[in-house]
Amino acid sequence: ARTVARDAAGALTVGGVPVADLARTFGTPLFVVDELDFRSRATAFRNAFADAFADLCGGADVYYASKAFIATGVARWIAEDGLHLDTASGGELELGLRGGVLPGRIALHGNNKSRREIVTALEAGVGRIVVDSLEEIDVVADLARERGVVAPVMLRVTVGVEAHTHQYIATAHEDQKFGLSLAGGAAEAAVAKALSRPELQVLGFHSHIGSQIFDLGGFEVSARRLLELHRRVEREHGVELPEIDLGGGYGVAYTSEDKPLAPVEIAGRLAEIVARECLVQGIAVPRVSVEPGRAIAAPSTFTLYEVGTTKVVDLDGGTSRRYVSVDGGMSDNIRTALYDADYSATIASRASAAPGVLSRVVGKHCESGDVVVRDEFLPADTSAGDLLAVPGTGAYCRSMASNYNQVPRPAVVAVRDGSSKLLVRRETPEDLLALDAG
Ligand code: LLP
């Protein structure tokens, strides 16, 4: 339900609002969220999972992974649209609660949660704390006992599957910081330990295998390994584990070469996988949950920049490259520099009939790696004052923004039906100076 379009003069509009109006009102760089697009995708995931799993286990729950992008306004959409929320820190948890997400629908993650974060989660009454280490089992249980509550927990398992984009690797062992190793026996030790603590209610196992995944084969292996463990534990300990969580990671299209799967395809395939594995294991299908972040947030948003200087640099072999500088850069989108991510760009403020010239969109920071879009054909007449839109920046851009070079972080605005609403205000130089101890 994207509402981004070009008006008669060739300028970009969102929800009927011309980008020039947004730039005038809120300044640039600016993250512009197409509210209906975000919410229709969130709802599509919720419905697809509810439907695909309805007959198997009464429906599956979709936890929006708030690390992709969260603000109180976004949490409000999540609450209104009936999703759950995955948080990875006390700060994300706080925003979820402020937005009115029911505590019972919130999960708290993290491999090194502070006591304070755990206490906040317990006092709010979150639906699950996803325990990530053997030590943490006792910490959560002790803090729950002090408060006279029972903490619902899931155990995050390292299943030995690593999935990225178009492939996955299944190994016996994974060398990474998250979770309780299945192959190494930590997962089973954790279950025994957690079941021995009456202050904990063990809901089941969780695994997250990676991000920007197009090949769902990795989920087949992770679901199989989780459900085998699930069955073994139920038999050996004589308990019933009501849930299993398969994590997030569904890929989005950053360029025309990426072919993302629709929510119904993902939900349908995962339901098939879970149904088959439970049949093979001879167990009842537990309640399933998933945690997509990027797939909901990324496509809903573009970053609006103003073009400043441009220069043409001669390359070997007689070719040249044009550098188009914008008023932000790696401080509002670190993904190009950090992950070699691909983005595209388009002139947003007007149409141009000028021929396309191979261009590199760069920021204003003191680093040559400060690239936003590595290669894009932009019109030859691109010049200072033009507005440039970089689409697909709704996930892990504002949430990973920095103040490098003492640059204030951009505002985030949601647009819908001809009106705009601030989600996060722009940082000011005064905000940054206020942090300086003098
Ligand atoms: N659940 C867990 C436990 C996670 O660790 C993550 C992401 C998600 C869900 C959501 O994954 P998604 O559906 O968004 O792929 N900064 C990186 C991505 C890091 C993802 C970390 N965990 C990036 O910009 O690509």
Residues whose N, C-alpha, C, O or C-beta is under 5 A from the ligand:
A	BS01	LLP	A65 A68 H208 G210 S211 Q212 G247 G248 G249 Y250 E291 P292 G293 R294 A295 Y396
